[in-house]
């Protein structure tokens, strides 16, 4: 059984009246079980030179309603460059230079439109996205 652990740390000395220090850890497991997720796309990078939408993960290629987890990062160092991140036609938000996201994904191919993971670059110069999918079959 694979064991994959995700850890998030948020800290700031001046965001709130007190110092902020949040830490949380989760072991990534298959839906409804304590068995670890055991499939991955590996970590990849995709560079685009257009402002058209790019499908990163097609829902039809994965099993609906499982414990899938998506990691995506905008590797740009230019503060104004972002990618618009969507699931199907729902906008999740913008990832600006250096921003990243880690979220669960249901891969629902029965919805209209499909719950594909899609991003759209804000610029037509070379913009690179780093990504990985940890999933169950």
N, CA, C and O atoms as a MOPAC input file, in Angstrom:
PM7 MOZYME 1SCF
protein

 N      0.84200 1    -1.17700 1     0.00000 1
 C      0.00000 1     0.00000 1     0.00000 1
 C      0.88600 1     1.23900 1     0.00000 1
 O      1.82000 1     1.34400 1     0.79600 1
 N      0.59200 1     2.16500 1    -0.88800 1
 C      1.31400 1     3.44300 1    -0.94100 1
 C      0.86300 1     4.33200 1     0.20800 1
 O     -0.30400 1     4.31500 1     0.60000 1
 N      1.79100 1     5.10000 1     0.73900 1
 C      1.45400 1     6.09400 1     1.75700 1
 C      1.95100 1     7.44100 1     1.26100 1
 O      3.14900 1     7.64900 1     1.07200 1
 N      1.01300 1     8.34700 1     1.05300 1
 C      1.34000 1     9.69200 1     0.61500 1
 C      0.74700 1    10.66100 1     1.62100 1
 O     -0.43300 1    10.57000 1     1.96300 1
 N      1.56100 1    11.58100 1     2.09000 1
 C      1.13400 1    12.53800 1     3.09800 1
 C      1.23500 1    13.94300 1     2.53400 1
 O      2.24200 1    14.30700 1     1.92700 1
 N      0.18500 1    14.73400 1     2.73800 1
 C      0.18200 1    16.13800 1     2.33700 1
 C      0.23400 1    16.98400 1     3.59900 1
 O     -0.48500 1    16.71800 1     4.56200 1
 N      1.09100 1    18.01100 1     3.59300 1
 C      1.23500 1    18.89400 1     4.74500 1
 C      1.10900 1    20.33600 1     4.28000 1
 O      1.68500 1    20.72400 1     3.26400 1
 N      0.35600 1    21.12200 1     5.02700 1
 C      0.18500 1    22.53100 1     4.72500 1
 C      0.56100 1    23.33000 1     5.96400 1
 O      0.10800 1    23.02400 1     7.06700 1
 N      1.38800 1    24.35200 1     5.78100 1
 C      1.77200 1    25.25000 1     6.85800 1
 C      1.45900 1    26.67700 1     6.43100 1
 O      1.91100 1    27.12600 1     5.37800 1
 N      0.68700 1    27.38900 1     7.24700 1
 C      0.40300 1    28.80100 1     7.02500 1
 C      0.96400 1    29.56800 1     8.20700 1
 O      0.65900 1    29.25600 1     9.35800 1
 N      1.78200 1    30.56900 1     7.92400 1
 C      2.33700 1    31.35600 1     9.02400 1
 C      2.46900 1    32.80500 1     8.61700 1
 O      2.73100 1    33.11600 1     7.45500 1
 N      2.28600 1    33.69500 1     9.58700 1
 C      2.44000 1    35.12700 1     9.37200 1
 C      2.61100 1    35.79500 1    10.72200 1
 O      1.95800 1    35.42500 1    11.69700 1
 N      3.48500 1    36.77000 1    10.76900 1
 C      3.66800 1    37.51400 1    12.01200 1
 C      2.79100 1    38.75500 1    12.05800 1
 O      2.66300 1    39.37700 1    13.11300 1
 N      2.17400 1    39.13200 1    10.92000 1
 C      1.42500 1    40.38800 1    10.91000 1
 C      0.07400 1    40.34200 1    10.18200 1
 O     -0.49100 1    41.39700 1     9.89200 1
 N     -0.45400 1    39.16000 1     9.88200 1
 C     -1.74600 1    39.07000 1     9.20800 1
 C     -2.90000 1    39.33400 1    10.17200 1
 O     -3.87900 1    39.98700 1     9.81200 1
 N     -2.78200 1    38.83600 1    11.37400 1
 C     -3.80200 1    39.02200 1    12.39900 1
 C     -3.16400 1    39.74700 1    13.58000 1
 O     -1.97700 1    40.07400 1    13.54300 1
 N     -3.93700 1    39.99600 1    14.61200 1
 C     -3.40400 1    40.64800 1    15.80900 1
 C     -2.36900 1    39.80100 1    16.51800 1
 O     -1.49400 1    40.32600 1    17.20700 1
 N     -2.46400 1    38.49300 1    16.35200 1
 C     -1.50700 1    37.55600 1    16.93100 1
 C     -0.76200 1    36.86700 1    15.79700 1
 O     -1.19600 1    36.90400 1    14.64600 1
 N      0.34200 1    36.24900 1    16.12100 1
 C      1.07800 1    35.48200 1    15.11000 1
 C      0.20800 1    34.32300 1    14.63000 1
 O     -0.45100 1    33.65700 1    15.42900 1
 N      0.21300 1    34.09300 1    13.34100 1
 C     -0.54900 1    33.00000 1    12.74800 1
 C      0.38200 1    31.83100 1    12.50700 1
 O      1.44100 1    31.99300 1    11.90200 1
 N     -0.00300 1    30.65500 1    12.97400 1
 C      0.80200 1    29.44900 1    12.76500 1
 C     -0.14500 1    28.25900 1    12.69500 1
 O     -0.51100 1    27.68500 1    13.72000 1
 N     -0.53800 1    27.89500 1    11.48100 1
 C     -1.43000 1    26.75700 1    11.26600 1
 C     -0.66800 1    25.65500 1    10.55200 1
 O      0.01200 1    25.91300 1     9.55800 1
 N     -0.77400 1    24.44500 1    11.04400 1
 C     -0.15100 1    23.27600 1    10.42600 1
 C     -1.17100 1    22.15700 1    10.39800 1
 O     -1.83800 1    21.89500 1    11.39900 1
 N     -1.29500 1    21.50200 1     9.27000 1
 C     -2.16800 1    20.34400 1     9.19400 1
 C     -1.56900 1    19.32300 1     8.23800 1
 O     -0.88500 1    19.67700 1     7.27800 1
 N     -1.83300 1    18.06800 1     8.51300 1
 C     -1.30200 1    16.96900 1     7.71600 1
 C     -2.41600 1    15.97600 1     7.44500 1
 O     -3.25500 1    15.72700 1     8.31100 1
 N     -2.43000 1    15.41000 1     6.25400 1
 C     -3.41000 1    14.38700 1     5.89800 1
 C     -2.71800 1    13.27400 1     5.12400 1
 O     -1.86700 1    13.53800 1     4.27400 1
 N     -3.08000 1    12.04600 1     5.41600 1
 C     -2.64100 1    10.90700 1     4.61600 1
 C     -3.67500 1    10.72500 1     3.52000 1
 O     -4.86900 1    10.62400 1     3.80300 1
 N     -3.23100 1    10.68100 1     2.27400 1
 C     -4.14300 1    10.60400 1     1.13500 1
 C     -4.61700 1     9.17100 1     0.94900 1
 O     -3.81900 1     8.26400 1     0.71200 1
 N     -5.94000 1     8.97900 1     1.05900 1
 C     -6.50700 1     7.63600 1     0.99400 1
 C     -7.59200 1     7.53500 1    -0.07600 1
 O     -8.16300 1     8.53100 1    -0.52000 1
 N     -7.84700 1     6.29800 1    -0.46500 1
 C     -8.92700 1     6.00900 1    -1.40100 1
 C    -10.25900 1     6.35800 1    -0.74800 1
 O    -10.37800 1     6.35600 1     0.47800 1
 N    -11.26000 1     6.65600 1    -1.57300 1
 C    -12.57400 1     7.08500 1    -1.09000 1
 C    -13.16100 1     6.09400 1    -0.09200 1
 O    -13.29300 1     4.90700 1    -0.39000 1
 N    -13.51400 1     6.58800 1     1.09600 1
 C    -14.19800 1     5.78700 1     2.10300 1
 C    -13.37900 1     4.68600 1     2.73800 1
 O    -13.94500 1     3.77900 1     3.34800 1
 N    -12.04700 1     4.73600 1     2.61300 1
 C    -11.20400 1     3.68100 1     3.17600 1
 C    -10.00400 1     4.30800 1     3.88400 1
 O     -9.83400 1     5.52700 1     3.88300 1
 N     -9.18700 1     3.46800 1     4.47900 1
 C     -7.91000 1     3.93000 1     5.03300 1
 C     -6.74500 1     3.42700 1     4.17700 1
 O     -5.58800 1     3.48100 1     4.59600 1
 N     -7.06200 1     2.93800 1     2.97900 1
 C     -6.04600 1     2.45300 1     2.04300 1
 C     -5.47900 1     3.62900 1     1.26200 1
 O     -6.23200 1     4.44800 1     0.73700 1
 N     -4.16800 1     3.71700 1     1.18400 1
 C     -3.51500 1     4.84000 1     0.50800 1
 C     -3.76300 1     4.86200 1    -0.98700 1
 O     -3.88500 1     3.81900 1    -1.63100 1
 N     -3.83500 1     6.08500 1    -1.53600 1
 C     -3.90500 1     6.23900 1    -2.99200 1
 C     -2.64000 1     5.65100 1    -3.60100 1
 O     -1.54600 1     5.84100 1    -3.07000 1
 N     -2.78500 1     4.94100 1    -4.70900 1
 C     -1.62600 1     4.21600 1    -5.24100 1
 C     -1.35900 1     4.44300 1    -6.72500 1
 O     -0.59900 1     3.69200 1    -7.33700 1
 N     -1.97200 1     5.46600 1    -7.30900 1
 C     -1.75900 1     5.78600 1    -8.71800 1
 C     -1.35000 1     7.25600 1    -8.83000 1
 O     -1.80400 1     8.09100 1    -8.04700 1
 N     -0.49800 1     7.56800 1    -9.79600 1
 C     -0.12900 1     8.95800 1   -10.03000 1
 C      0.23800 1     9.17200 1   -11.48500 1
 O      0.67700 1     8.25600 1   -12.18000 1
 N      0.04800 1    10.39900 1   -11.92500 1
 C      0.51500 1    10.79300 1   -13.25300 1
 C      1.99300 1    11.14400 1   -13.19100 1
 O      2.64100 1    11.32500 1   -14.22200 1
 N      2.52500 1    11.24100 1   -11.96700 1
 C      3.87400 1    11.76700 1   -11.79200 1
 C      3.81000 1    13.28100 1   -11.85100 1
 O      2.76800 1    13.85200 1   -12.17300 1
 N      4.90300 1    13.92000 1   -11.54700 1
 C      4.94800 1    15.38000 1   -11.63100 1
 C      5.36700 1    15.73700 1   -13.04500 1
 O      6.37600 1    15.24700 1   -13.55200 1
 N      4.57600 1    16.59800 1   -13.67500 1
 C      4.87100 1    17.00700 1   -15.03800 1
 C      4.86000 1    18.51400 1   -15.16700 1
 O      4.46000 1    19.23000 1   -14.24900 1
 N      5.30000 1    18.98000 1   -16.30300 1
 C      5.26900 1    20.41600 1   -16.62200 1
 C      4.73400 1    20.57900 1   -18.03200 1
 O      5.02500 1    19.78500 1   -18.92700 1
 N      3.94900 1    21.62300 1   -18.20800 1
 C      3.39100 1    21.92800 1   -19.52400 1
 C      3.62000 1    23.41600 1   -19.77400 1
 O      3.24000 1    24.25600 1   -18.95800 1
 N      4.24200 1    23.73300 1   -20.90300 1
 C      4.47800 1    25.12300 1   -21.26900 1
 C      3.59300 1    25.46800 1   -22.45700 1
 O      3.56600 1    24.74800 1   -23.45600 1
 N      2.87300 1    26.57000 1   -22.33800 1
 C      2.00000 1    27.01200 1   -23.42300 1
 C      2.40600 1    28.40800 1   -23.85900 1
 O      2.97500 1    29.17600 1   -23.08300 1
 N      2.10600 1    28.72400 1   -25.10500 1
 C      2.40600 1    30.04700 1   -25.65900 1
 C      1.15300 1    30.63300 1   -26.29100 1
 O      1.22700 1    31.32700 1   -27.30500 1
 N      0.01200 1    30.35100 1   -25.69400 1
 C     -1.25900 1    30.88000 1   -26.18000 1
 C     -2.16000 1    31.14700 1   -24.97500 1
 O     -1.89400 1    30.66300 1   -23.87400 1
 N     -3.20400 1    31.90400 1   -25.18600 1
 C     -4.14800 1    32.19200 1   -24.10400 1
 C     -5.42800 1    31.37100 1   -24.24200 1
 O     -6.48300 1    31.77700 1   -23.75600 1
 N     -5.33600 1    30.22900 1   -24.90000 1
 C     -6.49700 1    29.35400 1   -25.03300 1
 C     -6.50800 1    28.33000 1   -23.89200 1
 O     -5.47300 1    28.03100 1   -23.29700 1
 N     -7.68100 1    27.81100 1   -23.60700 1
 C     -7.85900 1    26.85500 1   -22.51500 1
 C     -7.10400 1    25.55600 1   -22.79100 1
 O     -7.06400 1    25.07600 1   -23.92400 1
 N     -6.50300 1    24.99300 1   -21.73300 1
 C     -5.75900 1    23.74000 1   -21.80600 1
 C     -6.40300 1    22.75200 1   -20.84300 1
 O     -6.54600 1    23.05100 1   -19.65700 1
 N     -6.79500 1    21.58000 1   -21.33600 1
 C     -7.32800 1    20.54300 1   -20.45500 1
 C     -6.15800 1    19.77000 1   -19.87400 1
 O     -5.41300 1    19.10300 1   -20.59300 1
 N     -6.01100 1    19.87100 1   -18.56700 1
 C     -4.91000 1    19.20700 1   -17.89200 1
 C     -5.26900 1    17.76000 1   -17.57100 1
 O     -4.47200 1    16.85000 1   -17.79600 1
 N     -6.49000 1    17.55200 1   -17.03700 1
 C     -6.97900 1    16.20900 1   -16.74400 1
 C     -8.41900 1    16.10100 1   -17.24400 1
 O     -9.27700 1    16.89600 1   -16.86300 1
 N     -8.67500 1    15.11600 1   -18.09600 1
 C    -10.01600 1    14.88800 1   -18.63100 1
 C    -10.76500 1    13.92400 1   -17.71400 1
 O    -10.29500 1    12.81700 1   -17.45400 1
 N    -11.91300 1    14.34200 1   -17.23300 1
 C    -12.68900 1    13.53400 1   -16.29400 1
 C    -13.00500 1    12.14700 1   -16.84500 1
 O    -13.02100 1    11.17500 1   -16.09000 1
 N    -13.25200 1    12.04200 1   -18.12900 1
 C    -13.61200 1    10.75700 1   -18.74000 1
 C    -12.49000 1     9.72500 1   -18.63300 1
 O    -12.73200 1     8.53200 1   -18.81300 1
 N    -11.28200 1    10.16400 1   -18.34400 1
 C    -10.14500 1     9.24500 1   -18.24200 1
 C     -9.96000 1     8.66500 1   -16.83900 1
 O     -9.06700 1     7.84400 1   -16.62500 1
 N    -10.79700 1     9.08400 1   -15.87700 1
 C    -10.65700 1     8.64900 1   -14.48600 1
 C    -12.01400 1     8.21000 1   -13.94200 1
 O    -13.05200 1     8.57400 1   -14.49400 1
 N    -12.00900 1     7.43700 1   -12.87000 1
 C    -13.23400 1     6.92800 1   -12.27200 1
 C    -13.91700 1     8.01800 1   -11.44700 1
 O    -13.27700 1     8.70000 1   -10.64700 1
 N    -15.23400 1     8.17200 1   -11.65400 1
 C    -16.01700 1     9.17400 1   -10.92300 1
 C    -15.97000 1     8.96200 1    -9.41200 1
 O    -15.87400 1     7.83600 1    -8.92300 1
 N    -16.03900 1    10.06300 1    -8.70000 1
 C    -16.28800 1    10.08300 1    -7.25600 1
 C    -15.32000 1     9.24100 1    -6.43000 1
 O    -15.73500 1     8.52600 1    -5.51800 1
 N    -14.05500 1     9.32500 1    -6.74500 1
 C    -13.02000 1     8.64400 1    -5.97600 1
 C    -12.20400 1     9.67000 1    -5.20200 1
 O    -12.55300 1    10.85000 1    -5.18000 1
 N    -11.12500 1     9.23300 1    -4.56900 1
 C    -10.32400 1    10.09900 1    -3.70800 1
 C     -9.22100 1    10.84600 1    -4.42800 1
 O     -8.16700 1    11.08800 1    -3.83900 1
 N     -9.42500 1    11.21800 1    -5.67500 1
 C     -8.39300 1    11.88200 1    -6.47100 1
 C     -7.95700 1    13.21400 1    -5.84700 1
 O     -8.77100 1    13.93200 1    -5.26600 1
 N     -6.65700 1    13.53500 1    -5.97600 1
 C     -6.11000 1    14.80500 1    -5.49800 1
 C     -5.28100 1    15.43500 1    -6.61400 1
 O     -4.49700 1    14.75000 1    -7.27100 1
 N     -5.45400 1    16.73300 1    -6.82700 1
 C     -4.77100 1    17.47200 1    -7.88500 1
 C     -3.83200 1    18.50200 1    -7.26900 1
 O     -4.19700 1    19.21400 1    -6.33400 1
 N     -2.61900 1    18.57000 1    -7.80800 1
 C     -1.65200 1    19.61800 1    -7.47300 1
 C     -1.36200 1    20.37300 1    -8.76000 1
 O     -1.11900 1    19.76300 1    -9.80100 1
 N     -1.38600 1    21.70400 1    -8.69100 1
 C     -1.05400 1    22.52200 1    -9.85800 1
 C     -0.37800 1    23.79700 1    -9.38000 1
 O     -0.78700 1    24.39900 1    -8.38700 1
 N      0.67400 1    24.20300 1   -10.10800 1
 C      1.44200 1    25.39800 1    -9.73400 1
 C      1.79000 1    26.21700 1   -10.97300 1
 O      2.18000 1    25.67400 1   -12.00600 1
 N      1.64000 1    27.53200 1   -10.84700 1
 C      2.08600 1    28.46600 1   -11.87500 1
 C      3.55000 1    28.77500 1   -11.56400 1
 O      3.83700 1    29.41600 1   -10.55300 1
 N      4.46900 1    28.33800 1   -12.40200 1
 C      5.89700 1    28.51300 1   -12.13000 1
 C      6.44100 1    29.86700 1   -12.57700 1
 O      7.63100 1    30.13400 1   -12.41100 1
 N      5.60300 1    30.71300 1   -13.13300 1
 C      6.06100 1    32.02100 1   -13.59200 1
 C      6.65300 1    32.82500 1   -12.42800 1
 O      6.27200 1    32.63900 1   -11.27300 1
 N      7.57800 1    33.70900 1   -12.75200 1
 C      8.14400 1    34.63200 1   -11.76100 1
 C      7.70600 1    36.06900 1   -12.02300 1
 O      8.13200 1    36.98800 1   -11.32300 1
 N      6.85500 1    36.26500 1   -13.02900 1
 C      6.32800 1    37.59000 1   -13.36400 1
 C      5.01200 1    37.78300 1   -12.61800 1
 O      4.03600 1    37.08200 1   -12.88300 1
 N      4.98800 1    38.73300 1   -11.68400 1
 C      3.86400 1    38.89300 1   -10.75400 1
 C      2.50100 1    39.02400 1   -11.42400 1
 O      1.50200 1    38.58700 1   -10.85200 1
 N      2.42900 1    39.60600 1   -12.60800 1
 C      1.13500 1    39.83100 1   -13.26100 1
 C      0.64000 1    38.62900 1   -14.06400 1
 O     -0.51200 1    38.62200 1   -14.50000 1
 N      1.48200 1    37.61400 1   -14.26900 1
 C      1.07900 1    36.45000 1   -15.05900 1
 C      0.32400 1    35.45100 1   -14.19100 1
 O      0.77300 1    35.09600 1   -13.10100 1
 N     -0.81800 1    35.00500 1   -14.68200 1
 C     -1.62700 1    34.05500 1   -13.93300 1
 C     -2.20900 1    33.00300 1   -14.86300 1
 O     -2.19300 1    33.13600 1   -16.08700 1
 N     -2.72100 1    31.95700 1   -14.23900 1
 C     -3.54900 1    31.00100 1   -14.96200 1
 C     -4.91800 1    31.01400 1   -14.29900 1
 O     -5.02000 1    31.05700 1   -13.07300 1
 N     -5.95600 1    30.97600 1   -15.10000 1
 C     -7.32000 1    30.86000 1   -14.60600 1
 C     -7.61500 1    29.37400 1   -14.49700 1
 O     -7.56300 1    28.65700 1   -15.49600 1
 N     -7.92000 1    28.91000 1   -13.31300 1
 C     -8.14700 1    27.48900 1   -13.06000 1
 C     -9.64000 1    27.20900 1   -13.00400 1
 O    -10.39100 1    27.91300 1   -12.32900 1
 N    -10.06900 1    26.15300 1   -13.73500 1
 C    -11.48600 1    25.78800 1   -13.78900 1
 C    -11.66500 1    24.28300 1   -13.63700 1
 O    -10.78400 1    23.49700 1   -13.98400 1
 N    -12.81800 1    23.90400 1   -13.11300 1
 C    -13.30200 1    22.52600 1   -13.15100 1
 C    -14.56300 1    22.59100 1   -14.00400 1
 O    -15.56300 1    23.18800 1   -13.60400 1
 N    -14.50900 1    21.97700 1   -15.17500 1
 C    -15.62600 1    22.11700 1   -16.11300 1
 C    -15.78000 1    23.58600 1   -16.46500 1
 O    -14.83300 1    24.22000 1   -16.93000 1
 N    -16.98900 1    24.13900 1   -16.24200 1
 C    -17.17800 1    25.56200 1   -16.53100 1
 C    -17.16400 1    26.42000 1   -15.26400 1
 O    -17.47100 1    27.61000 1   -15.33100 1
 N    -16.81200 1    25.83700 1   -14.10600 1
 C    -16.76500 1    26.59300 1   -12.85900 1
 C    -15.35400 1    27.11200 1   -12.59500 1
 O    -14.40100 1    26.33800 1   -12.50000 1
 N    -15.23800 1    28.41800 1   -12.47800 1
 C    -13.95500 1    29.03300 1   -12.17300 1
 C    -13.61200 1    28.84000 1   -10.70100 1
 O    -14.40000 1    29.17700 1    -9.81700 1
 N    -12.41900 1    28.28900 1   -10.45000 1
 C    -11.93700 1    28.16100 1    -9.07500 1
 C    -11.18700 1    29.41300 1    -8.65200 1
 O    -11.24900 1    29.81300 1    -7.49000 1
 N    -10.47900 1    30.03200 1    -9.58800 1
 C     -9.72700 1    31.23600 1    -9.28400 1
 C     -8.47700 1    31.32500 1   -10.11900 1
 O     -8.23600 1    30.51300 1   -11.01200 1
 N     -7.68000 1    32.34000 1    -9.80600 1
 C     -6.43300 1    32.59200 1   -10.52600 1
 C     -5.24500 1    32.18900 1    -9.67300 1
 O     -5.20500 1    32.45100 1    -8.47100 1
 N     -4.28500 1    31.55100 1   -10.31000 1
 C     -3.01100 1    31.26300 1    -9.66300 1
 C     -1.98700 1    32.20200 1   -10.28200 1
 O     -1.60400 1    32.03900 1   -11.44100 1
 N     -1.54700 1    33.18100 1    -9.50600 1
 C     -0.53300 1    34.12300 1    -9.97500 1
 C      0.85000 1    33.49700 1    -9.83400 1
 O      0.98500 1    32.38500 1    -9.32400 1
 N      1.86800 1    34.20900 1   -10.28200 1
 C      3.25200 1    33.71000 1   -10.27900 1
 C      3.60600 1    33.08100 1    -8.93200 1
 O      3.49900 1    33.72100 1    -7.88600 1
 N      4.03100 1    31.81100 1    -8.97700 1
 C      4.44300 1    31.10000 1    -7.76900 1
 C      3.30400 1    30.49600 1    -6.96900 1
 O      3.55900 1    29.70000 1    -6.06500 1
 N      2.04500 1    30.84500 1    -7.26800 1
 C      0.89300 1    30.29100 1    -6.54400 1
 C      0.68500 1    28.83300 1    -6.93200 1
 O      1.04700 1    28.40700 1    -8.02900 1
 N      0.09800 1    28.08500 1    -6.01800 1
 C     -0.19300 1    26.67900 1    -6.26800 1
 C     -1.52100 1    26.32300 1    -5.61100 1
 O     -2.02400 1    27.05100 1    -4.75600 1
 N     -2.07000 1    25.20000 1    -6.02300 1
 C     -3.31200 1    24.69500 1    -5.43800 1
 C     -3.19700 1    23.19100 1    -5.26800 1
 O     -2.52700 1    22.51000 1    -6.04500 1
 N     -3.85700 1    22.69100 1    -4.24900 1
 C     -3.95200 1    21.25100 1    -3.99100 1
 C     -5.38900 1    21.01500 1    -3.55700 1
 O     -5.84000 1    21.57600 1    -2.55800 1
 N     -6.11300 1    20.18200 1    -4.30700 1
 C     -7.54600 1    20.04000 1    -4.02400 1
 C     -8.06600 1    18.65800 1    -4.42900 1
 O     -7.46900 1    17.98200 1    -5.26700 1
 N     -9.19000 1    18.24700 1    -3.82100 1
 C     -9.82100 1    16.98500 1    -4.22200 1
 C    -10.56100 1    17.19200 1    -5.54200 1
 O    -11.00500 1    18.29500 1    -5.86000 1
 N    -10.68300 1    16.10600 1    -6.29600 1
 C    -11.33700 1    16.17800 1    -7.60500 1
 C    -12.19500 1    14.94300 1    -7.80300 1
 O    -11.72200 1    13.82300 1    -7.60700 1
 N    -13.46100 1    15.13300 1    -8.19200 1
 C    -14.36500 1    13.99000 1    -8.34200 1
 C    -14.34500 1    13.35500 1    -9.72300 1
 O    -14.90600 1    12.27300 1    -9.89600 1
 N    -13.72400 1    13.98400 1   -10.71000 1
 C    -13.62400 1    13.42600 1   -12.07600 1
 C    -14.98000 1    12.99900 1   -12.62600 1
 O    -15.09400 1    11.95100 1   -13.26300 1
 N    -15.99000 1    13.79600 1   -12.38500 1
 C    -17.34700 1    13.44700 1   -12.79900 1
 C    -17.53900 1    13.70500 1   -14.29300 1
 O    -17.70500 1    14.84700 1   -14.72000 1
 N    -17.51300 1    12.63900 1   -15.07300 1
 C    -17.71200 1    12.75000 1   -16.52200 1
 C    -19.18700 1    12.72500 1   -16.88700 1
 O    -19.53300 1    12.86900 1   -18.06000 1
 N    -20.07200 1    12.54400 1   -15.89200 1
 C    -21.50800 1    12.51100 1   -16.15500 1
 C    -22.15000 1    13.88900 1   -16.01900 1
 O    -23.32800 1    14.05900 1   -16.33200 1
 N    -21.38200 1    14.87100 1   -15.55400 1
 C    -21.92100 1    16.21900 1   -15.41800 1
 C    -21.88200 1    16.91300 1   -16.77900 1
 O    -21.23900 1    16.43200 1   -17.71100 1
 N    -22.56400 1    18.02900 1   -16.88100 1
 C    -22.56000 1    18.80400 1   -18.11400 1
 C    -22.10000 1    20.20800 1   -17.78800 1
 O    -22.83000 1    20.92100 1   -17.10000 1
 N    -20.93300 1    20.65400 1   -18.23700 1
 C    -19.94700 1    19.86000 1   -18.96800 1
 C    -19.19600 1    18.92600 1   -18.02200 1
 O    -19.36300 1    18.99400 1   -16.80400 1
 N    -18.37100 1    18.05900 1   -18.59400 1
 C    -17.55400 1    17.16700 1   -17.77600 1
 C    -16.71500 1    17.98100 1   -16.78900 1
 O    -16.41600 1    19.14800 1   -17.04100 1
 N    -16.34300 1    17.37600 1   -15.68700 1
 C    -15.56200 1    18.04900 1   -14.64800 1
 C    -14.06200 1    17.98800 1   -14.95400 1
 O    -13.25800 1    17.62100 1   -14.09700 1
 N    -13.70100 1    18.35200 1   -16.17700 1
 C    -12.29300 1    18.38000 1   -16.56200 1
 C    -11.55300 1    19.46000 1   -15.76800 1
 O    -12.14100 1    20.48100 1   -15.41100 1
 N    -10.26400 1    19.23700 1   -15.49100 1
 C     -9.41600 1    20.25600 1   -14.87700 1
 C     -8.78300 1    21.03900 1   -16.02200 1
 O     -8.04400 1    20.48800 1   -16.83700 1
 N     -9.08800 1    22.33100 1   -16.06600 1
 C     -8.71700 1    23.19000 1   -17.19900 1
 C     -8.01400 1    24.44000 1   -16.66800 1
 O     -8.37900 1    24.97300 1   -15.62100 1
 N     -7.00200 1    24.89600 1   -17.40500 1
 C     -6.43000 1    26.19900 1   -17.07000 1
 C     -6.26500 1    27.02300 1   -18.34300 1
 O     -6.10000 1    26.49000 1   -19.44000 1
 N     -6.31600 1    28.33900 1   -18.15700 1
 C     -6.13800 1    29.26600 1   -19.25400 1
 C     -5.07300 1    30.28300 1   -18.85900 1
 O     -5.26500 1    31.01800 1   -17.89100 1
 N     -3.94700 1    30.34500 1   -19.58800 1
 C     -2.90000 1    31.32700 1   -19.28700 1
 C     -3.35500 1    32.75500 1   -19.59900 1
 O     -4.15400 1    32.97900 1   -20.50800 1
 N     -2.84100 1    33.70300 1   -18.84200 1
 C     -3.18000 1    35.11000 1   -19.06200 1
 C     -2.32300 1    35.75600 1   -20.13700 1
 O     -2.64300 1    36.85100 1   -20.60100 1
 N     -1.24100 1    35.10100 1   -20.54100 1
 C     -0.31700 1    35.68800 1   -21.51100 1
 C      0.00900 1    34.68200 1   -22.60900 1
 O     -0.11100 1    33.47200 1   -22.42200 1
 N      0.41900 1    35.20500 1   -23.74800 1
 C      0.76600 1    34.31900 1   -24.86500 1
 C      2.27300 1    34.07500 1   -24.95500 1
 O      2.74600 1    33.46200 1   -25.91100 1
 N      3.02000 1    34.54900 1   -23.97000 1
 C      4.43700 1    34.20000 1   -23.89100 1
 C      4.53300 1    32.85700 1   -23.17300 1
 O      3.54500 1    32.40200 1   -22.59700 1
 N      5.66500 1    32.23200 1   -23.19200 1
 C      5.82000 1    30.90600 1   -22.57500 1
 C      5.48400 1    30.95400 1   -21.09300 1
 O      6.15400 1    31.64200 1   -20.32200 1
 N      4.45700 1    30.23100 1   -20.69700 1
 C      4.04800 1    30.12300 1   -19.30300 1
 C      4.01200 1    28.63800 1   -18.95400 1
 O      3.36400 1    27.85100 1   -19.64500 1
 N      4.70500 1    28.25600 1   -17.88600 1
 C      4.82000 1    26.84700 1   -17.51400 1
 C      4.00500 1    26.55100 1   -16.26500 1
 O      4.03100 1    27.29400 1   -15.28300 1
 N      3.27900 1    25.44100 1   -16.33600 1
 C      2.47900 1    24.95100 1   -15.22800 1
 C      3.06100 1    23.60600 1   -14.79300 1
 O      3.34600 1    22.74300 1   -15.62400 1
 N      3.22900 1    23.44500 1   -13.50300 1
 C      3.66100 1    22.16000 1   -12.93000 1
 C      2.41700 1    21.49300 1   -12.36500 1
 O      1.55300 1    22.16300 1   -11.79800 1
 N      2.32200 1    20.15800 1   -12.51800 1
 C      1.08800 1    19.48900 1   -12.10400 1
 C      1.34500 1    18.03300 1   -11.72800 1
 O      2.34800 1    17.43200 1   -12.11200 1
 N      0.40600 1    17.49700 1   -10.96800 1
 C      0.40400 1    16.07100 1   -10.63700 1
 C     -1.01700 1    15.67800 1   -10.24300 1
 O     -1.77800 1    16.49100 1    -9.71800 1
 N     -1.35400 1    14.43900 1   -10.50200 1
 C     -2.62800 1    13.87000 1   -10.06800 1
 C     -2.30400 1    12.60000 1    -9.30700 1
 O     -1.63100 1    11.70700 1    -9.82200 1
 N     -2.78900 1    12.52600 1    -8.08000 1
 C     -2.67700 1    11.30200 1    -7.28100 1
 C     -4.10200 1    10.74700 1    -7.22400 1
 O     -5.01600 1    11.43300 1    -6.76500 1
 N     -4.29400 1     9.51100 1    -7.68800 1
 C     -5.66700 1     9.05800 1    -7.90100 1
 C     -5.81400 1     7.56400 1    -7.61100 1
 O     -4.84200 1     6.85300 1    -7.35600 1
 N     -7.07100 1     7.12100 1    -7.66100 1
 C     -7.37000 1     5.69500 1    -7.56100 1
 C     -8.11400 1     5.26500 1    -8.81600 1
 O     -8.86300 1     6.04100 1    -9.41000 1
 N     -7.89600 1     4.03200 1    -9.20200 1
 C     -8.52700 1     3.52000 1   -10.42200 1
 C     -9.98200 1     3.19900 1   -10.17900 1
 O    -10.67700 1     2.75600 1   -11.09400 1

